[in-house]
Amino acid sequence: MSKPKVVVLGAGYAGLVTVRQLTKKLSPEEAEIVLINKHNYHYESTWLHEVAAGTINPNQARFMISDVVNPNRVRLIYDTVQEIKKDENRVVLENSEVTYDYLVVALGFVTNTFGIKGMDEHAFFIQDIDSARLIAEHIEYQFAKYSAGEITDDDALNIVVGGGGFTGIEFVGELADIVPKLCKKYDIPRNKVRIINVEAAPSILPMFDKDLVSYAIQSLESRGVEFRMGAAISECTPEGFIVGEDKELIKGGTIVWTGGVTGNPVLGKSGFELVRGKVNVDADLRVPGEENIFVLGDCSWVMNKETGRPYPPTGQLATQEGVVAAENIKALIRNEPLKDFVFDDKGTVASLGFSDGIGNIFQGKKLQGKAAAAMKKVVDDRTLYLVGGPKAVLKKGKVRPF
């Protein structure tokens, strides 16, 4: 009898943790493990706003999968998933196909524009390493062209960011750090460059309380960030965002949309039942009605039984799901009882640039300023450790020993 094959789709937080845990929990004789990912590297998706601003090198935010997963223990396939044939236990790839006994779907997110006219055509998205790097290169190119006299319109220097959630605010925080350096490099007065955050809701960062949000707004405004809250975007044009009932045009030479994400479109194409682009999974992280398919991370909603609402999709949620999914796959293979997923919320920290931030940690303790910024780096390194182990932290970590 052949040993069962466990196929994991995606080497993001959830997928990579699942694979690393499986190699610890199961012997080579118990299961064949296959990891399929589009690229031969993993990237820290919660660091992409720094890549997009140009405050860190793209290579700091990624590492080779083969550096943290033993290719002799795990079969690594670098290919793009096209469709999952659930009834046939088969995954169709761009260049081949793979059968499975147990499947973990952890394909991550794609940007959700909510059907806003022109957004797909005219805005940049912080979606992966390449799209983030393109934003940083475009911003600097605008500065270079302005400095050289190739463009003379001051609006071309404006950076307009749609969305006042986590990614949008962390991104403008990084911009507040990098713009003065770019101005100095290209001999452009700082007051020529506007950083404008546009949010439809009455405020930003809905996951934080009013005191911390107020601190974030004041901190960012003091460093030159402008906020347009309560300004719904009706259209994105090559010139900028059109907002409000009076159709005001907020002009920018760099237009970035960070206002929403949804699960990978492979889910819908493969016939999964979706709620707002994601799969509602059972407490054991399996798809309802499917004994052998787990869906994790940005592709799923996991319900918080206390609130009746899904847990917000974060890096810490994805890594914890990976641990439980691996445990439950081991249980299925060994014919043991499965366990329910229970989220251990260790708090939330948002950066507002390199040396500023806000956070709630340890059951409601508030942090702001440099303490929050330091904690954010610790959180990033902890996630890096969970995903890639000590080797990844030594190579790519943000907290450097003296």
C-alpha positions, -999 to 999 in steps of 0.1 A, spaced: 0 0 0 14 34 -10 18 60 16 -6 90 16 4 121 -3 -1 155 14 -1 184 -11 2 220 1 -6 248 -23 12 281 -15 44 289 5 31 319 24 27 320 62 1 292 65 15 269 38 51 270 49 43 265 86 21 236 76 49 219 57 75 225 83 52 212 110 43 181 89 80 172 85 84 173 123 52 154 131 53 127 105 81 103 96 92 99 59 75 65 59 41 79 70 35 104 42 48 120 10 48 158 13 45 181 -17 48 219 -16 36 238 -47 44 275 -51 46 299 -80 81 311 -71 111 294 -56 110 319 -27 88 328 2 81 365 9 69 381 41 37 397 29 34 419 60 67 436 50 56 444 14 46 480 24 83 486 32 94 472 -2 68 494 -19 81 525 -2 117 516 -8 127 515 29 139 479 27 155 460 -1 132 434 -18 156 406 -9 153 413 28 116 405 26 121 371 10 142 339 13 146 307 -8 121 280 1 149 253 -2 168 272 26 141 263 51 125 232 37 146 201 31 141 191 -6 150 155 3 121 154 26 96 176 7 90 175 -30 91 211 -42 72 221 -73 75 257 -86 44 262 -108 11 281 -109 -21 265 -97 -48 267 -123 -76 246 -107 -84 221 -80 -105 190 -92 -120 181 -58 -140 151 -71 -108 136 -86 -83 146 -59 -62 163 -85 -46 198 -88 -41 212 -123 -10 233 -127 2 254 -156 28 229 -166 17 196 -151 -8 181 -126 -6 165 -91 -28 140 -73 -33 141 -36 -48 123 -6 -48 153 16 -48 189 3 -40 222 20 -50 253 1 -30 283 13 -27 303 -19 -29 338 -3 -47 369 -14 -53 390 -44 -63 427 -44 -100 435 -42 -109 467 -60 -146 463 -51 -155 471 -87 -143 507 -85 -140 520 -121 -105 523 -134 -87 509 -103 -74 478 -121 -61 499 -150 -46 529 -133 -35 521 -97 -6 502 -83 -13 473 -59 9 461 -30 3 424 -38 37 406 -40 74 413 -42 74 424 -79 43 447 -76 57 463 -44 92 468 -60 75 484 -90 59 511 -68 92 521 -52 109 523 -85 80 544 -100 81 568 -70 118 574 -74 115 577 -112 90 605 -107 115 623 -85 142 618 -110 121 631 -139 110 661 -119 146 669 -109 157 666 -145 130 689 -157 113 662 -178 81 669 -158 72 703 -143 38 696 -128 41 694 -90 11 670 -88 34 644 -105 53 641 -72 21 635 -52 17 599 -38 -20 591 -34 -29 560 -13 -64 546 -13 -74 528 19 -69 536 56 -65 500 68 -34 483 80 -15 482 47 -24 517 37 -14 534 69 18 514 74 27 523 38 22 561 43 43 558 75 71 544 54 66 571 28 69 598 55 103 584 63 116 580 27 102 611 10 126 635 28 155 614 18 143 613 -18 138 651 -17 174 655 -5 188 631 -31 170 649 -60 173 684 -46 135 689 -44 119 710 -16 100 687 8 69 709 5 66 701 -32 57 664 -23 23 655 -9 14 621 6 -24 618 7 -43 589 23 -79 586 11 -104 565 31 -142 561 26 -148 555 63 -150 583 89 -117 572 104 -86 550 97 -74 517 114 -107 503 126 -89 476 145 -75 501 170 -93 523 196 -98 560 192 -68 570 214 -43 550 194 -59 561 161 -57 598 172 -20 593 180 -14 577 146 -31 605 127 -12 632 147 21 615 142 17 610 105 3 645 99 33 660 118 55 642 92 35 655 62 8 630 56 -26 644 46 -58 625 54 -90 626 34 -114 605 56 -150 600 47 -140 603 10 -154 574 -10 -136 568 -42 -159 565 -72 -133 562 -99 -96 560 -105 -82 578 -135 -46 582 -148 -45 615 -129 -58 603 -95 -89 594 -74 -123 609 -80 -140 612 -46 -172 624 -30 -205 635 -44 -189 666 -60 -165 644 -80 -134 660 -67 -101 648 -84 -72 642 -60 -42 642 -83 -11 621 -80 18 609 -100 18 577 -81 -16 561 -73 -17 531 -49 -48 511 -39 -46 492 -6 -83 492 2 -90 455 2 -80 419 -5 -98 387 -12 -89 350 -15 -72 336 -46 -96 332 -76 -86 296 -80 -111 289 -52 -141 301 -72 -128 285 -104 -126 252 -86 -162 252 -73 -157 261 -37 -186 278 -20 -174 314 -13 -184 341 11 -169 374 1 -143 356 -19 -132 331 8 -142 297 21 -160 294 55 -142 265 70 -152 242 99 -136 245 133 -110 219 123 -101 240 93 -115 216 68 -139 226 40 -175 216 50 -184 183 33 -147 176 24 -129 151 46 -94 158 31 -92 195 21 -80 222 45 -82 259 35 -60 284 54 -49 320 56 -63 346 33 -83 320 15 -106 312 44 -128 326 71 -125 309 105 -153 318 129 -147 331 164 -173 313 184 -175 340 210 -183 369 186 -199 349 158 -176 368 134 -146 356 115 -111 362 129 -94 391 110 -69 377 84 -34 383 99 0 367 97 -3 354 133 -36 338 124 -21 321 93 9 307 112 -14 293 140 -37 277 114 -7 260 98 2 244 131 -33 231 136 -37 219 100 -5 199 103 -17 184 136 -50 174 120 -35 159 89 -13 138 112 -45 128 131 -62 117 99 -33 96 88 -30 79 122 -68 77 126 -68 99 157 -93 126 168 -90 160 152 -87 192 172 -106 225 167 -87 257 159 -86 282 187 -69 315 179 -44 328 205 -45 365 200 -11 380 209 -22 415 200 -18 438 171 10 463 163 11 487 134 42 506 123 41 543 114 75 543 99 108 530 112 107 545 147 70 550 154 40 528 158 9 519 178 -2 486 193 -24 465 216 -6 436 232 -10 412 262 -48 415 267 -51 452 259 -19 469 270 -14 499 247 18 509 231 27 539 210 58 556 197 93 540 198 81 512 221 55 501 196 80 504 167 104 481 186 76 456 194 66 456 157 102 445 148 100 417 174 66 406 161 80 405 125 110 385 136 89 361 156 67 354 125 99 350 105 111 324 130 78 305 129 79 304 91 116 300 84 133 290 116 165 305 132 184 305 99 158 329 83 159 352 113 197 354 113 197 363 76 167 385 73 156 395 108 150 432 118 162 431 154 199 432 152 222 422 181 246 448 192 
